[in-house]
Amino acid sequence: MVVGCRSEVIARHPRCYAREEVIFDPLHYLPLIEQKINAFDRAAPLQGWDLPEAFTTLQRLMEGRMHKHGRREYVQVLRLLETFTLADLRAAVEQAIDLGAIGFDAVKHLALCRVERVPPVLDRRLSLPATHNGREDLCQSLSEPALRPAGGRMSDQTPELLLAHNLKALKLPTCLREHHKLARQCAAEGVDHIRFLARLVEMEMIDRERRMVERRIKAARFPAVKSLDSFDFTVIPCSTRCRCSRWRAASGSSGVRTPSLWGHRAPERRT
């Protein structure tokens, strides 16, 4: 079963044919559990999720050193399964445990290095980040560039995997969804990389503005959505279509949207 909105796939879930059977995909619920971390132990979608033993060890170490924050970081590690395969993430978790760098940043860094086939850059003196300053030092050490070994070569799927991960982290769903199709179109038209990037960013901005308008309309709880094209100007004789068009054009040319409120003035209240 595939659920989509316009050209975007919202969810993909296997269909259930048996009676009174429930099929959970734990990855669908991890973003919500990350926000409401106290429901982690009682979350029904996570019950019976068969994960390697290294994940259980990582969870125990994180919760023992960082308590509630460690539990949230463990959920962030599980969310890396949205980008990486279980085998790559398992190897990164086991390597992090062996190095004593127990944390989301360390596991993510080791998983990226495993995909890129480069040696990890970790400070062995930084064990579990129990303090805020230690976490900042760990993040700084993880941000240092790693040198590619001689003869090392990234696989063909590595750039696509890293691009998808970074676009998800930056919250650019339109760029993630449209960059393949737009790249082929620009290559056929002979468009350079600057214009390709400009088109891609413009699509993201248009889609983001559309979603913002939809959220505001939904939050306002309007009974019906209407525009000037469907407005009945005979109800208000003092306003005409030409006048409204001039107001709309003036507000659009100045770059400022000027709202027009029509109706009788409310009487003043006297105390």
Buried (B, 14 or more C-beta within 10 A) or exposed (E): EEEEEEEEEEEEEEEEEEEEEEEBEBEEBBEEBBEEBEEBEEBEBBEEEEBBEBBEBBBEBBBEBBEEBBBBBBBBBBBBBEBBEEEBBBBBBBBBBEBBBBBBBBBBBBBBBBBBEBEBBBBEEBBBBEEEEBBEBBBEBBEEEBEEEEEEEBEEEBEEBBEBBBBBEEEBBBBBBBBEEBBEEBEEEEBEEEEBBEBBEEBBEEBBEEEEEEEEEEEEEEEEEEEEEEBEBEEEEEBEEEEBEEBBEEBEEEEEEEEEEEEEEEEEEEE
